C-alpha cells in the first residue's frame, strides 16, 4: 500500500493513467467532466448489479458501525440502543420517501422505482439485523479470507455484539414504513 503524492488526487491519477482503476462511491471528477481517459468498468453497472443480486441474493453491505471494545465492555446496552436508533431513523426516512403526494426528492418516477425495488428486495433493500444479513456476511467473511485479507475465515457472529445477534432487526417489508 502506498500513499498518493502530496497535492495529488486519486481522480487526477486515474485520469493521467497512473492508476488503472478506482473503486469509489462517487463518480470521479474526470468521469463527470467527460474525460475520454476514464470510463465505467461496465457500460450499465445497474443491470450488472441487478443480475448479480438476482443470482446470489447478495446486495453488498454499505456501512458498518464500530464500537471501541472498552466502551462496549463498559456499556453493554449501547450496541442494541444504536441499532434501535438506526432502525427508527431508517423507518422515518423510508416513510417520508414513500409519501408520494409531495415527493421527498425530485425524482419523477420515484413511486414506480420504489415499487420495483420493493418487488426485487421484498420491500427492503437495506435490511437491518444480523439474521437478515447472515448470507451476505458469510459471503463477505469467506471472500475476505480467500483473498488473504484475514488470517482465517471468521464466523459472522464473531464480528457483532452478542446483544444484537437475536435482535429482530427492522420490519419495513412491503410498505410497512409509515409516518406516525
N, C-alpha and C positions, 0 to 999 in steps of 0.2 A: 504494500500500500504506500502511496506517495501523496504528499500534499501538493496541491497545484501551486504554481509560482505566484508570488505576491503580485497583486494587481491584475490577475487573470481570472476569468470565469470559466466554468465548465462549458457554458454555451459558446463562448469565443473559441475555446479549444476544439469543440466539436465542429464548428464552422470552418476552422482553419485546417482540419484534418488531423490534428494532434490526438484526438480521441476518435475511436471507431464508432462508439455507441454511447448512449446516455439513457439511463432509466430514471425517469422523473415523473412526478405527478402533474407538473405544469409543462405546457409546451415550451421548449427552449426559445429564447428571443429570436435566433436566426430562422427558426421554422416559422414563427409568427410573421416575421418580416419577409418571408418568401425566398429565403436563400436557396439557390439551386444545389448547395452542398449538403443540405440537411433535409431528410425525409423520414417518414414513419417507417418502421420495420415492416408493418403490414399496411396495405392500402386502406383497408377498412377494419381497424382494430376492434370496433364494436361487434362486428359479425364474428370475428375470431374469438372474442371473449364470450359471446353468447354460445357459440358452438362448444367451446371448452366447458362452460358451465353445464350445458345440456348433456354433455358426455360424462362429466365427472361429478356434477353437483357440488363443485368447489368454486366458491366466489371468494377470492383471497381476502383475508382479514386486513383491514386498512390500518388500524391503530391499536396500540396496547397501552394500558395504564400500569405503571410500575410503582410499587410502594417500597421504600427502603426497608430492609429486614428489621432494623432496630425500631423503626416506627411501627411496623406491623406487629412485631412481638409485644410492644407496649400497649397497642390499641387494636386488639383483635377484631373489634367491631367495625373498623374503618373500611375494610375491603367490601363488606356487604353494603355499608352505607354509601360508598362510592358507586357501586353497581346500581343500587336503587336510585341514586340521583341521576345517573346517566340514563337509566330506563325511563324515568319520569321526563327528563329533558327531551329524549327522543320521542316519547309519546306526544308531548305537546307540539314539537316541531312537525311531526308527521300529521297530526290532526290539523294544524294550520295549513300545511301543504295540500291537504285533501279538501279544504274549503274552496270550492270552485266558483262560488258566487263572486268572490273578489280574489283573484289569484295572488298567491304569496310571492311568486316570481313571474317575470314577463316571458313565459313560455306558452305560446298559443295553444299547443296541443297537450298541455300538462295533464289534463284528466285522462286522455287516451293513453299517454305514456305511463301514468300510474296504473291504469287498468292492465296494460301489457306487462308491466313489472310485477303486479300482483299475481297475474297468471303464471308468469315464469318462476317467481320466487315464493309462491304460495302465500302471498300477502306481506312478505317481509324480507327484503334484500339484505338487511343488516341485522340479523337476529342477534340478540344479546343473550348470553348464558352459555355455560360450559356444555351442557348436553346438546344444545342446538348447533354447536360448532365443533363437536368432537371429531367428526370425519375430516374437517379442514385442518384441525390441529394435528391429527395423526399424520396426515399427508405432509404438513409443514415440518414436523419433527423427523419424519423419515427422510425427506429431501435434504434437510439441514445436515443430517448425519451422512447420507450418501455423498453429499458434495463436500464433505470434510469440514463443515463449519462447526460441528460439535464432536466431541470425542466418542460419544455413544448416542444411540437413539433414546431420547428422553420420552418417557410416558407423558402424555399431555397433562395428566393430573399433577405431575411433578412441578409444573410451571405456574400453578394457580394457588391462591389462598384456599386452604381447605374449606373455609366457611362458605366459599362461593360455589363449590362443586355441585351441591344439591339445590342451589337456588333455582327457582323455576324460570328465571330469565324474564323476558318480556313476552307479551301476547298481542302483537299487532297484526295478527293474521286477518287477511281479507277485510280490511277497513275497520278493524276493531279500534283504531285510534280515533278518539272523539275528544273535542274540546269540552271541558266541563266548567 
